[in-house]
Amino acid sequence: MSLPKLARIPSARLLTSILPHQLLQPPPHPSHQHKFPFQPVNFSFSKGIEGIKKHFTLLKKEFSERLVGPEGKPLLEHLLEQNLVIWEFRGPESLEQWTVSSDQEIGGQSEALLKLGRNDNTCFLYGALRSTPPRDGETRYSGYCSMRSKKLLASFDRKKHHDWSTFNTLHLRVRGDGRPWMINIATETYFSHQKDDIYTYFLYTRGGPYWQDVKIPFSKFFLSHRGRIQDDQHPIWLDKVNTIGFTLGDKADGPFQLEIDFVGVSKDYAHTEEFAYEMYERNPKN
């Protein structure tokens, strides 16, 4: 069932009343369409010059920041900093830092869309969840929608990580519809088979018109692999954070919405817990 047909369902009145004309994404621009390997590639000398200028500008910024301090701040300010906003949604360019996906990638029927909220001061994630699995004879479960931040890139497309080692708490300001969401944090891994390892914790939204200020200690996040909680648990590597994401998969078919004001980190000196879960030693000495 496509998303516009949801207007016939009483539970979808919330979405249709707020977003009557934005239930469909605009068609992709012709320049963004996928090209096959056998199709000719248009080389542009001017675009190449622009790319070189961009990367050398980033390289210059990296050197200047290291001379001043981490992220261009004085070292003392960096050490004493207690609150830091990582993502805030204050314009169309802020949405370019995120990607939206759903089970349509595996043949499902869920849909997820992303846009700016009222007055262009928030991020609005909305759509419809459908848990009907695709008829491919292999997939048994379906029904998820997610929003994930893009990986940071330094000059010449080198890897760059978020360094949250001086903080111990994730700070969010959200407004949901009462559904439970999964917050997923992905960090750098040593081996390729660990690329699907993520740290997860649950965000329970209240619903209604009021905002929620949510603070989740990083010690509460547990390690999972493709949705399965791992026996071998260990704390997050906060100096090697790649992405953060929000996933809905509560198997409750129907419309959903989540509005986010900002995503940040903070330092709570009253929280002294290092890790909330039991860790096993594989080869105990005694």
Salt bridges, closest charged atoms under 4 A:
GLU62 OE1 - ARG158 NH2 2.67
GLU81 OE2 - LYS73 NZ 2.90
GLU88 OE1 - ARG90 NH2 3.89
ASP177 OD2 - ARG179 NE 3.95
GLU188 OE2 - LYS159 NZ 2.94
ASP196 OD2 - LYS195 NZ 3.49
ASP196 OD2 - ARG226 NE 2.76
ASP197 OD1 - HIS225 ND1 2.61
ASP213 OD1 - HIS171 NE2 3.95
ASP232 OD2 - ARG282 NH2 3.10
ASP250 OD1 - ARG179 NH1 2.80
GLU259 OE1 - ARG175 NH2 2.91
ASP261 OD1 - ARG90 NH2 3.02
ASP261 OD2 - ARG173 NH1 2.85
GLU273 OE1 - LYS220 NZ 3.25
GLU273 OE1 - HIS271 NE2 3.92
